Amino acid sequence: MQNEILMIVTNLIKNIIGEEGNPDNIIQMDSPISMKLNSINFIKMIVAVEEKYGFEFDDECLNPNYFTSMQFFISYIAKKVKRC
């Protein structure tokens, strides 16, 4: 499931940052911020994931610095999806 989520999140990020960044190595990124996601683009990504998977991120997760790695971000999504 995490590979599928990674692929979907990668595509969402590509749509958000366009040609400004290279999300092909997303899983190796330190955090969403390291992918050139400013706070507005970070929220766009959160909203896109929420709409895609039908859940809401917990309030503390709306801080771009909360997710210390992309692996943590993908794992969080996978856990939320399992609960739905």
Buried (B, 14 or more C-beta within 10 A) or exposed (E): EEEEBBEBBBEBBBEBBEEEBEBEEBBEBEBBBEBBBEEEBBBBBBEBBBEBBEBEBEEEBEEBEBBEBBBEBBBBBBEBBEEE
